[in-house]
Amino acid sequence: MDLDSFSVNDSTAHRALLATGTGIWKWCLVERCEHWHASLRKALEPCFSIPISDTPSLFSLLHPRSAQLLRDSLTQIERNDESIDLTLDLECSASHGTQLRLQAGIDPQDRRQVWAVCHVAKNSVGAELERDTSLDVFASIIDCAVDAIISKSVDGTIRTWNTGAEHLFGYRAEEVIGKPITLLIPPDRLNEEEDILRRIWRGERVLNFESIRRRKDGTDVNVSLTISPIKNQAGVIIGASKVVRNITEQVKTEAKLRESEERFRILFESSPTAILLSNDRAEYIDANPAYEQISGYTAEELYGKTAIDLGTLPPDSDFQTHAMEQLNATGRLDNIEVTGPTKYGNLITVLFSTREIEVAGRREFLTVLLDISERVRAEAALRKSEERLAEAQRIAHLGDWSWNTLTDEIHWSDEVYRIFGHEPKSFTPRFRHEFIQAVHAEDQTRVASAMFESLENKERFSIEHRIHQVDGTERFVRLVGQVTQDPAESAFVLLGTIQDITDLKNAEQQAMVLRNQVAHAGRIATMGEMAAGIAHELNQPLSAIELYAEGCQRALEMGVLSTEEQLSKLVEIASLADRCGEIIRRLRLFAMNRDSNWSPIDLTEVVKASIEFMGYELQKSQTRCVVQISEEPLLVSADSIELQQVFLNLIKNAIESQELSNPKDRRIEIIVKASTDKRISVIIRDNGCGMQPHQLARIFNPFYTTKSAGLGMGLKICQTIIRSLRGEIVCQSEPGVGTTFEIVLPVVRRRMK
């Protein structure tokens, strides 16, 4: 704008402005522009080494910080309708130490304008600082201070620098005086200085401001700053004093303390173990979340209360008193187990330890608690389970054992001691002494071989043998074991069970006698039912013998039979007699009451013999028998007479089921084959009347029969015999279609023949 764009009419006032170095300046709030009075230019020209331009800007003549302060203050006037009183630094080198005091306010007649009176105070700062530093006593105090004491002008230029500042920053006074204070400030903290200067210009003090400053060697130092404005006699701010204290060690200590506190807090809050803090009156101070989780109480609910207050301990309990007495005496409690209610009333068991600690001179106690409720319940359940197991072993006469092959020691359960006739836990048995010597002499080699083979092959074994109890009583036992490795001793351990099966053996023998008797009765009954067929089989060779004998007699009487012909007829008679003898031998063997005699036999031969035995019945009933039998021998371990009894019974039932069928349709199919490499299958199928489902479900029940006559024991005897051979017998039947029986037996390998 033009210098005379506005005028002051009073010439006396104009001269007064010039005489006092005062000028008038106007700011338009709407156009955001400034207007100068000629008096302002006259006042400012002596401060600059170059002429002021014809269109000057007051902002360009001010130090950047002062220019920003002026802009902020004008904005404040516009918003708050307030007057301002500012002390501003001029920018040019010729104005060094010269300030401009600007007092401004809004024009009451035109609120779009701000009027300002500007007064130039030449060399005021330099004069004030020179006067201050001339005070020798004050300077000596500052120089001897441990802290760095620095003064600066309002534009941030360093004016004074004490010995403490040299030690702290590494700069000598002559290296920094006249330099900007930003020399000591890291680039990322320059905004702090701007904020500090704005506060100083407003006349504020900055107390104990913690920040970072930079030394001459480039390293950073933690400092605490106390900054106060410096005013001249007129109360105008001409600079600032700064006390800088090195707090690096303090910051490190505080950081370590905070880190330690944070670690403790994290440990306290995140620990899965419950932690309690209490005072010397047993009142709770704090608790972590883990304690809240097991007890239900929050730290706030616990504060100031004792275990008795919470009901964790009964009011008349001496436990708390005794615990505090021990803590006072020893400062610690270790592994104390106690049971009490939670907030919600359920009982829990905890294991706790307590230590006395000192916090800020106070005695406190830190308690660590572990919820062992599950363990206690598990231990109780284990004890009960062990009691039940011991009782079950006693009832079943079954005990467990383990043999450490490295030490030769054997662990016996109580029942094993009783099985061998000893008092439980009366001694520690060893394999080569108390165990193997108790085994029957005839079984010792077999038992030892089974156990050592198990150790060698790492396979399970099971063996039945005899033992002698201490009093000489002989008992039968079943010994079962398998191998495992003890990781603690790197030794193999054989462990298993031993059961007294004497009663079972006796029962099996009795059952075998009864089974043989029943089977014998069944065979006798079968022979009775087949009496006609047996008679027919004997009648044929006997009739032939009779005919041969009568023929020979007549020929001899007539003298027409030569010696050779006589011999031939006698041979035929002898052959027929042998046939009769074979039939009778088979009948006697079949009917004989004897014990089972298992041996490898060819199943195909047994089936063929059974079909031949039933030949007359098949012929008489006009039943066609279709046979599919393997040409190769199929070996099973069985008693041939018992198996023959099974096949005869099934073939006879198949014949009888077709009595009402048309003779042309009567048919039995018998198939013998190897079903797998370890099983042999015998199928006997008829196309008789079949059975209803409810009949099929009961056919193997004792004394159940679908016939008008019979005991109903035939199929039950068949099932008993097949199961004794570790085989299976199953039946499928459909009314009006027929019935199929399938017998599956384990095969005997050829090398065992």
C-alpha positions in Angstrom: 0.0 0.0 0.0 1.1 3.7 -0.4 2.9 5.1 2.6 0.4 8.0 2.9 -2.7 6.0 2.1 -4.1 7.4 5.3 -3.2 10.7 7.2 -3.0 12.2 10.7 -4.4 15.7 10.6 -3.0 17.0 13.8 0.6 18.2 12.9 1.5 18.3 16.6 0.7 14.6 17.0 2.6 13.8 13.8 5.7 15.5 15.2 5.3 13.7 18.5 5.3 10.4 16.6 8.5 11.2 14.8 10.2 12.4 17.9 9.5 9.3 19.9 10.3 6.8 17.2 6.6 5.8 17.0 4.6 4.9 14.0 1.0 4.0 13.1 0.0 0.8 11.3 -3.4 -0.5 10.2 -4.6 -4.0 9.3 -7.8 -4.7 7.3 -9.5 -7.8 8.5 -11.5 -8.3 5.3 -8.9 -7.7 2.6 -6.2 -9.1 4.8 -3.9 -6.2 3.9 -1.8 -3.6 5.8 -1.5 0.2 5.6 1.5 2.2 6.8 1.6 5.7 8.0 4.7 7.7 7.0 5.7 7.9 10.7 6.2 4.1 10.8 8.6 4.2 8.0 10.5 7.1 9.6 10.7 5.1 12.9 12.0 1.9 11.2 14.4 3.2 8.6 17.3 3.7 11.1 17.1 0.1 12.1 17.9 -1.3 8.6 21.0 -1.0 6.5 19.1 -0.9 3.2 16.1 1.4 2.3 12.6 0.1 3.0 10.7 -0.5 -0.2 7.9 1.7 -1.4 5.3 -1.1 -0.7 6.6 -2.5 2.5 5.2 -5.3 4.6 5.7 -5.3 8.3 5.7 -9.1 8.4 8.7 -9.2 6.1 10.7 -6.9 8.4 10.0 -9.1 11.4 11.9 -12.2 12.6 9.8 -15.2 11.3 8.8 -16.2 14.8 7.7 -12.6 15.5 5.8 -12.5 12.2 4.0 -15.7 13.1 3.2 -14.3 16.6 1.7 -11.2 15.0 -0.5 -13.3 12.6 -1.7 -15.4 15.5 -2.4 -12.3 17.6 -4.4 -10.6 14.8 -6.5 -13.8 14.5 -7.0 -13.7 18.2 -8.2 -10.0 17.9 -10.7 -11.0 15.2 -12.1 -13.9 17.2 -12.1 -12.5 20.7 -12.3 -8.8 20.1 -9.3 -8.3 22.4 -6.4 -5.8 22.4 -2.9 -7.0 22.1 0.5 -5.8 23.4 3.4 -7.5 21.6 7.2 -7.2 21.7 8.5 -8.2 18.3 12.1 -8.8 17.0 13.2 -7.1 13.7 14.9 -9.4 11.1 17.8 -7.4 9.5 21.3 -7.6 10.9 21.4 -3.8 11.3 18.5 -4.2 13.7 20.4 -6.6 16.0 19.1 -6.2 19.5 16.3 -3.9 18.4 12.7 -4.6 19.2 9.3 -3.3 18.0 6.6 -2.9 20.6 3.1 -3.2 18.9 -0.1 -2.3 20.7 -3.3 -2.9 18.7 -7.1 -3.0 18.9 -10.2 -3.0 16.7 -11.5 0.3 15.4 -14.8 0.9 17.4 -16.3 2.8 14.4 -15.3 0.3 11.8 -14.8 -3.2 13.1 -13.2 -4.4 9.9 -10.0 -2.5 10.8 -7.3 -3.0 13.4 -5.2 0.0 14.5 -1.7 -0.4 15.9 0.8 1.9 17.5 4.4 0.7 17.0 7.3 1.9 19.1 10.9 1.1 18.3 13.2 0.4 21.3 16.7 0.6 19.8 19.4 -1.8 21.3 17.2 -2.5 24.4 18.0 -6.2 24.6 21.8 -5.9 24.2 21.8 -3.1 26.8 19.8 -5.2 29.3 21.9 -8.2 28.9 25.1 -6.2 29.2 23.8 -4.7 32.4 22.8 -8.1 33.7 26.1 -9.8 32.9 28.0 -6.9 34.4 26.9 -8.0 37.8 30.0 -10.0 38.8 28.4 -11.7 41.8 25.4 -12.9 39.9 27.7 -14.1 37.0 29.9 -16.0 39.4 26.9 -17.8 40.9 25.7 -18.8 37.4 29.1 -19.9 36.3 29.6 -22.2 39.3 26.2 -23.9 38.9 26.2 -27.6 38.1 23.2 -27.2 35.8 23.5 -25.5 32.5 22.2 -22.0 32.6 21.7 -20.3 29.2 20.1 -17.0 28.2 18.7 -16.3 24.8 17.0 -13.5 23.0 13.3 -13.6 21.9 14.5 -14.8 18.5 16.2 -17.8 20.1 19.8 -16.5 19.8 22.2 -17.7 22.6 23.4 -14.8 24.7 25.1 -16.3 27.8 26.6 -19.8 28.4 27.9 -21.0 31.8 30.4 -23.7 32.7 27.6 -26.2 33.5 26.5 -25.7 29.9 30.0 -26.4 28.6 30.1 -29.7 30.6 26.7 -30.7 29.5 26.8 -30.0 25.8 30.5 -30.0 25.1 30.5 -26.5 23.5 32.7 -23.6 24.7 31.0 -20.3 25.2 32.6 -18.7 22.2 31.4 -21.5 20.0 27.7 -20.9 20.7 27.1 -17.3 21.8 25.4 -15.6 19.0 24.2 -18.9 17.5 20.6 -20.0 17.4 19.4 -22.2 20.3 18.2 -24.7 17.7 21.9 -25.8 17.6 21.1 -27.9 20.7 17.8 -29.3 19.5 17.3 -32.5 17.5 15.4 -31.9 14.2 12.4 -33.9 15.3 12.0 -31.7 18.4 12.2 -28.2 16.8 8.4 -27.7 17.2 9.0 -27.8 21.0 11.1 -24.7 20.8 8.5 -22.8 18.8 5.9 -23.7 21.4 8.2 -22.7 24.2 8.9 -19.3 22.6 5.2 -18.6 22.1 4.7 -19.3 25.8 7.6 -17.1 26.8 6.3 -14.2 24.6 3.0 -14.5 26.5 5.0 -14.1 29.7 4.6 -17.7 30.9 7.2 -19.8 32.7 8.0 -23.4 31.5 8.8 -25.6 34.5 10.6 -29.0 34.5 9.8 -29.7 30.9 11.5 -33.1 30.1 13.0 -33.4 26.6 16.0 -34.4 24.6 18.9 -32.1 23.5 21.9 -32.8 21.4 25.6 -32.5 22.4 28.5 -31.3 20.3 29.5 -34.9 19.6 26.1 -35.7 18.2 24.9 -37.8 21.1 21.5 -37.1 22.7 21.0 -36.3 26.4 17.8 -36.4 28.5 17.2 -33.0 30.1 14.8 -31.2 32.3 14.2 -27.5 31.2 13.0 -24.6 33.3 12.6 -21.5 31.2 11.6 -18.0 32.4 11.1 -14.8 30.4 13.6 -11.9 30.9 12.1 -8.5 31.0 13.6 -5.0 31.0 12.8 -2.3 33.4 9.8 -1.3 31.4 8.4 -4.9 31.7 9.1 -5.7 28.1 10.2 -9.3 27.4 13.7 -9.1 25.9 14.7 -12.7 26.2 14.6 -15.9 28.2 16.7 -17.8 30.8 16.9 -21.5 30.6 18.1 -23.9 33.3 19.0 -27.3 31.8 19.5 -30.3 34.1 21.0 -33.6 32.9 18.5 -36.3 33.9 19.9 -39.1 31.8 20.6 -41.3 34.8 17.3 -40.4 36.3 15.5 -41.3 33.1 17.4 -44.6 32.9 16.5 -45.3 36.5 12.9 -44.4 36.0 12.8 -46.4 32.8 14.2 -49.5 34.6 11.8 -48.9 37.4 8.9 -48.6 35.0 10.2 -51.7 33.1 10.5 -53.6 36.4 7.0 -52.4 37.5 5.6 -53.3 34.1 7.2 -56.8 34.1 5.8 -57.4 37.6 2.4 -56.1 36.6 2.4 -58.3 33.4 3.6 -61.2 35.5 1.0 -60.5 38.2 -1.8 -60.0 35.7 -1.0 -62.8 33.2 0.3 -65.4 35.6 -1.8 -68.6 35.4 -1.0 -69.1 39.1 -3.2 -67.2 41.6 -1.3 -64.4 43.5 -2.4 -62.5 46.6 -0.9 -59.5 48.4 -1.7 -58.9 52.0 -0.5 -56.7 54.8 0.8 -57.6 58.3 -2.8 -57.6 59.6 -3.7 -60.4 57.1 -5.9 -58.0 55.1 -5.8 -58.4 51.4 -4.3 -55.6 49.3 -4.4 -56.9 45.8 -5.2 -60.1 43.8 -4.5 -61.1 40.2 -7.1 -62.3 37.6 -6.0 -65.9 38.2 -7.1 -65.7 41.8 -10.4 -64.1 40.7 -10.9 -67.1 38.4 -10.6 -69.7 41.1 -12.2 -67.8 44.0 -14.8 -65.6 42.2 -13.7 -62.5 44.2 -12.3 -59.4 42.3 -9.4 -57.4 43.7 -11.9 -54.6 44.7 -14.0 -57.1 46.6 -11.0 -58.5 48.5 -9.4 -55.2 49.4 -9.1 -54.7 53.2 -10.7 -58.0 54.0 -9.3 -61.1 55.7 -10.0 -64.8 55.0 -12.3 -64.9 58.0 -14.2 -61.8 56.7 -14.8 -63.6 53.4 -15.8 -66.9 55.1 -12.9 -68.8 53.6 -12.0 -69.7 57.1 -14.5 -70.1 60.0 -14.6 -67.3 62.6 -13.3 -69.7 65.3 -10.4 -71.0 63.1 -7.0 -70.8 64.6 -5.4 -71.4 61.2 -4.9 -67.7 60.4 -3.5 -66.9 63.9 -1.0 -69.8 63.6 -0.1 -68.8 60.0 0.7 -65.2 61.1 2.7 -66.4 64.0 4.8 -68.6 61.7 5.2 -65.8 59.2 6.3 -63.4 62.0 8.8 -66.0 63.2 10.2 -67.3 59.9 8.9 -64.9 57.2 7.6 -67.9 55.1 5.0 -70.6 54.7 5.5 -73.5 52.4 3.1 -75.9 50.6 0.1 -75.5 52.9 -3.0 -77.3 51.7 -6.4 -75.9 52.7 -10.0 -76.3 51.6 -12.6 -73.6 51.7 -15.6 -72.1 49.8 -15.4 -69.8 46.8 -17.6 -66.7 46.4 -20.3 -69.0 45.0 -20.2 -71.5 47.8 -18.5 -74.5 46.1 -15.5 -76.0 47.9 -12.0 -75.8 46.4 -8.7 -77.1 47.7 -5.6 -74.9 47.2 -1.9 -75.4 47.8 -0.2 -72.1 48.8 3.2 -70.7 49.8 3.8 -67.2 51.4 6.8 -65.0 51.6 7.4 -61.8 53.5 8.4 -58.8 51.3 9.1 -55.2 52.0 7.4 -52.5 49.9 8.2 -48.8 50.6 9.3 -49.7 54.1 6.1 -51.7 54.8 5.8 -55.4 55.6 3.7 -57.2 53.1 3.1 -60.8 52.2 3.0 -62.4 48.8 1.1 -65.6 48.5 1.1 -67.9 45.5 -1.8 -70.3 45.3 -2.4 -73.4 43.1 -5.9 -74.8 42.7 -5.4 -78.5 43.3 -9.1 -79.4 43.5 -9.0 -81.5 40.4 -5.8 -83.3 41.6 -7.4 -84.0 45.0 -10.6 -85.3 43.3 -8.4 -87.4 41.0 -6.4 -88.7 43.9 -9.6 -89.6 45.7 -11.0 -91.2 42.6 -7.7 -93.1 42.1 -7.7 -94.4 45.6 -11.3 -95.5 45.2 -10.5 -97.1 41.8 -7.5 -98.9 43.3 -9.7 -100.1 46.1 -12.3 -101.3 43.6 -9.6 -102.9 41.5 -8.1 -104.7 44.5 -11.6 -106.0 45.4 -12.3 -107.0 41.8 -8.9 -108.8 41.7 -9.7 -110.6 44.9 -13.1 -111.7 43.6 -11.8 -112.8 40.2 -8.6 -114.3 41.7 -6.8 -112.1 39.2 -3.6 -110.1 40.0 -1.2 -107.9 38.1 2.6 -108.3 38.0 5.7 -106.8 36.4 9.2 -108.1 36.0 12.2 -105.8 35.8 14.7 -107.8 33.8 17.6 -105.6 34.9 17.1 -106.1 38.6 15.2 -109.4 38.4 12.7 -108.0 40.8 9.0 -108.7 40.4 6.1 -106.5 41.5 3.1 -108.4 42.6 -0.3 -106.9 43.5 -1.9 -108.2 46.7 -3.9 -110.8 45.0 -0.8 -112.4 43.3 0.7 -112.9 46.8 -2.5 -114.6 47.8 -2.6 -116.8 44.6 0.9 -118.1 45.6 -0.2 -118.6 49.2 1.7 -115.6 50.8 0.7 -112.6 52.8 0.5 -109.5 50.7 3.7 -107.4 50.5 5.5 -109.8 52.9 8.6 -109.8 50.7 9.9 -108.6 47.3 9.7 -111.6 44.9 12.4 -112.3 42.3 11.8 -114.2 39.0 14.5 -116.9 39.5 13.5 -117.6 43.1 10.1 -117.0 44.4 8.3 -117.2 41.0 9.9 -119.8 38.8 10.5 -122.2 41.8 6.8 -122.0 42.6 5.9 -123.2 39.0 5.2 -127.0 38.7 8.5 -128.8 37.8 6.9 -130.2 34.6 5.8 -126.7 33.5 8.9 -124.6 34.4 10.7 -125.0 31.1 7.5 -124.2 29.1 6.8 -121.1 31.2 10.3 -119.7 31.1 10.5 -120.3 27.4 7.3 -118.4 26.8 8.5 -115.4 28.8 11.9 -115.2 27.3 10.5 -115.6 23.8 8.2 -112.7 24.5 11.1 -110.6 25.6 13.1 -111.5 22.5 10.2 -111.0 20.0 8.5 -108.2 21.8 5.2 -110.1 21.5 2.4 -110.8 23.9 2.2 -114.3 25.4 -0.5 -116.3 27.2 0.1 -119.6 28.9 -1.7 -121.9 31.4 0.3 -123.9 33.9 0.4 -125.2 37.4 2.0 -123.8 40.6 2.6 -125.1 44.1 1.5 -122.8 46.9 3.6 -122.5 50.1 1.6 -125.3 51.7 2.1 -127.6 48.7 -1.4 -127.1 47.2 -1.4 -127.4 43.4 -3.3 -124.7 41.5 -3.9 -123.9 37.8 -3.1 -120.4 36.7 -3.3 -118.4 33.4 -0.2 -116.2 32.9 -0.5 -113.3 30.4 2.2 -110.8 29.6 3.7 -108.3 27.2 6.9 -106.3 26.9 7.4 -102.6 27.6 10.4 -100.4 28.2 11.1 -98.5 31.4 12.4 -95.0 30.2 13.8 -94.2 33.6 16.2 -97.3 33.7 16.4 -98.1 29.9 15.4 -101.7 30.9 12.8 -103.9 29.4 9.9 -104.8 31.7 7.6 -107.7 31.3 4.2 -107.0 32.7 0.8 -108.7 32.7 -1.7 -110.6 34.8 -2.0 -113.9 36.5 -5.3 -115.6 37.3 -6.1 -118.6 39.5 -8.2 -120.8 37.1 -8.3 -123.9 39.2 -12.1 -123.7 39.7 -12.5 -122.9 36.0 -10.4 -125.9 35.1 -12.4 -128.2 37.3 -15.6 -126.8 35.9 -14.3 -127.3 32.3 -13.5 -130.9 33.1 -16.9 -131.5 34.5 -18.5 -129.7 31.5 -16.4 -131.9 29.2 -17.6 -135.0 30.9 -21.2 -133.8 30.7 -20.7 -132.7 27.1 -19.3 -136.1 26.2 -22.2 -137.8 27.9 -24.7 -135.7 26.1 -22.9 -136.3 22.8 -22.9 -140.0 23.5 -26.6 -139.9 24.2 -27.1 -138.0 21.0 -25.1 -140.6 19.1 -27.1 -143.5 20.7 -30.3 -141.6 19.8 -29.1 -141.2 16.3 -28.3 -144.9 16.0 -31.8 -145.7 17.3 -33.4 -143.4 14.7 -31.2 -145.1 12.0 -31.8 -148.6 13.2 -33.6 -149.6 10.0 -30.7 -148.3 7.9 -28.1 -150.1 10.0 -30.1 -153.3 9.8 -30.4 -152.9 6.0 -26.6 -152.4 5.8 -26.0 -155.6 7.7 -28.7 -157.5 6.0 -27.2 -157.1 2.5 -23.8 -158.8 3.2 -25.5 -161.4 5.5 -28.0 -162.4 2.8 -25.1 -162.7 0.3 -23.2 -164.9 2.7 -26.3 -167.1 3.1 -26.7 -167.4 -0.6 -23.0 -168.2 -1.2 -23.1 -170.8 1.6 -26.3 -172.6 0.4 -24.9 -172.6 -3.2 -21.6 -174.2 -2.1 -23.5 -176.7 0.0 -25.7 -177.9 -2.9 -22.7 -178.0 -5.3 -20.7 -180.1 -2.9 -23.6 -182.5 -2.5 -23.9 -182.8 -6.2 -20.1 -183.1 -6.6 -20.0 -180.5 -9.3 -17.9 -177.8 -7.5 -14.2 -177.9 -8.1 -11.5 -177.0 -5.6 -10.8 -173.6 -7.2 -14.5 -172.7 -7.3 -14.8 -173.7 -3.6 -11.9 -171.4 -2.7 -13.4 -168.5 -4.8 -16.8 -168.9 -3.0 -15.1 -169.0 0.4 -13.1 -165.8 -0.4 -16.4 -164.0 -1.3 -18.0 -165.2 2.0 -14.9 -163.9 3.9 -15.1 -160.5 2.2 -18.8 -160.1 3.0 -18.0 -161.1 6.6 -15.3 -158.4 6.8 -17.8 -155.9 5.5 -20.2 -156.9 8.3 -17.4 -156.6 10.8 -16.5 -153.1 9.5 -20.1 -151.9 9.8 -20.2 -153.2 13.4 -16.8 -151.7 14.2 -18.0 -148.3 13.0 -21.2 -148.6 15.0 -19.3 -149.5 18.1 -16.9 -146.6 17.6 -19.7 -144.2 17.0 -21.7 -145.4 20.0 -18.7 -145.6 22.4 -18.7 -143.2 25.3 -15.2 -141.8 25.3 -13.2 -138.6 25.8 -12.5 -136.3 22.8 -9.3 -137.1 20.9 -8.2 -134.1 18.8 -5.8 -134.7 15.9 -5.3 -133.4 12.4 -7.9 -135.1 10.2 -9.0 -134.7 6.6 -12.4 -133.0 6.7 -13.3 -134.3 3.2 -12.9 -137.9 4.4 -15.2 -137.3 7.4 -17.9 -135.8 5.1 -17.6 -138.7 2.7 -17.9 -141.3 5.5 -21.0 -139.4 6.9 -22.7 -139.5 3.5 -21.9 -143.2 3.1 -23.3 -143.8 6.6 -26.5 -142.1 5.6 -26.7 -143.9 2.2 -29.6 -146.1 3.1 -31.6 -143.2 4.6 -31.0 -141.1 1.4 -32.1 -144.1 -0.7 -35.2 -144.9 1.3 -36.4 -141.2 1.3 -35.7 -140.9 -2.4 -33.5 -137.9 -1.7 -30.8 -136.9 -4.2 -27.5 -135.9 -2.7 -25.3 -133.5 -4.7 -21.7 -133.3 -3.4 -19.0 -130.8 -4.2 -15.8 -131.7 -2.3 -12.3 -130.5 -2.7 -9.9 -133.0 -4.2 -7.1 -131.8 -2.0 -7.1 -132.8 1.7 -8.5 -130.1 4.0 -7.0 -130.6 7.4 -8.6 -129.5 10.7 -7.8 -130.4 14.3 -10.8 -132.3 15.7 -12.2 -135.6 16.8 -13.5 -137.4 13.7 -16.3 -139.2 15.5 -17.6 -135.8 17.0 -17.5 -134.2 13.5 -19.2 -137.2 12.0 -22.0 -136.8 14.6 -22.5 -133.2 13.5 -22.7 -134.0 9.8 -25.0 -137.1 10.4 -27.4 -134.9 12.4 -27.5 -132.1 9.8 -28.0 -134.6 6.9 -30.7 -136.4 8.8 -32.5 -133.1 9.5 -32.3 -132.2 5.8 -33.8 -135.5 4.8 -36.7 -135.1 7.4 -37.4 -131.5 6.3 -38.4 -132.8 2.8 -40.8 -135.6 3.9 -43.8 -133.7 2.6 -42.1 -132.7 -0.7 -42.5 -134.4 -4.0 -39.9 -137.2 -4.2 -38.7 -135.7 -7.5 -37.9 -132.4 -5.8 -36.1 -133.8 -2.8 -32.5 -132.7 -2.9 -29.5 -132.1 -0.6 -26.4 -130.2 -1.6 -23.2 -130.6 0.3 -20.2 -128.4 -0.4 -16.8 -128.6 1.2 -14.2 -125.9 0.3 -11.5 -123.7 1.6 -13.1 -120.3 2.2 -9.8 -118.5 3.0 -6.2 -119.6 3.6 -7.1 -120.1 7.3 -10.7 -121.3 7.2 -12.6 -124.3 5.8 -16.3 -124.1 5.0 -18.9 -127.0 4.9 -22.3 -126.1 3.5 -25.3 -128.4 3.8 -28.4 -127.1 1.9 -31.8 -128.6 1.4 -35.0 -127.4 -0.4 -37.4 -128.6 2.3 -40.1 -126.8 4.1 -37.8 -124.2 5.7 -38.5 -122.4 9.1 -40.3 -119.3 10.3 -38.2 -116.4 11.7 -39.2 -117.1 15.3 -38.3 -120.8 14.9 -34.9 -119.9 13.3 -34.1 -117.7 16.3 -34.4 -120.6 18.7 -33.0 -123.6 16.8 -29.8 -123.7 18.9 -31.7 -123.5 22.2 -31.6 -126.7 24.3 -34.8 -128.8 24.2 -36.3 -126.8 21.4 -37.6 -128.8 18.4 -39.9 -128.4 15.4 -40.5 -132.1 15.2 -43.4 -134.0 16.7 -40.9 -136.4 18.4 -37.4 -135.7 19.7 -35.6 -134.1 22.6 -34.4 -130.9 20.8 -30.7 -131.5 21.7 -29.3 -132.4 18.3 -28.5 -128.9 17.0 -27.3 -127.7 20.5 -24.9 -130.6 20.6 -23.7 -129.7 17.0 -23.1 -126.0 18.1 -21.2 -127.1 21.3 -18.9 -129.4 19.3 -18.2 -126.8 16.6 -17.5 -124.0 19.2 -15.2 -126.3 21.1 -13.2 -126.5 17.8 -13.0 -122.6 17.7 -15.4 -122.7 14.7 -18.8 -121.3 13.9 -22.1 -122.8 12.8 -24.8 -120.5 11.3 -28.2 -121.2 9.7 -30.3 -119.4 7.1 -33.9 -120.5 6.3 -36.8 -119.3 4.3 -40.3 -120.9 4.6 -41.1 -122.9 1.4 -37.6 -122.5 0.0 -35.3 -124.5 2.3 -32.6 -124.3 4.9 -28.8 -123.9 4.7 -26.3 -124.7 7.5 -22.7 -123.5 7.2 -19.9 -124.7 9.4 -16.6 -122.8 9.3 -13.5 -124.4 11.0 -9.9 -123.1 11.3 -7.5 -125.0 9.0 -4.4 -126.9 10.1 -1.4 -126.0 8.0 0.1 -129.0 6.0 3.4 -128.8 7.8 1.6 -129.7 11.1 0.3 -133.0 9.7 
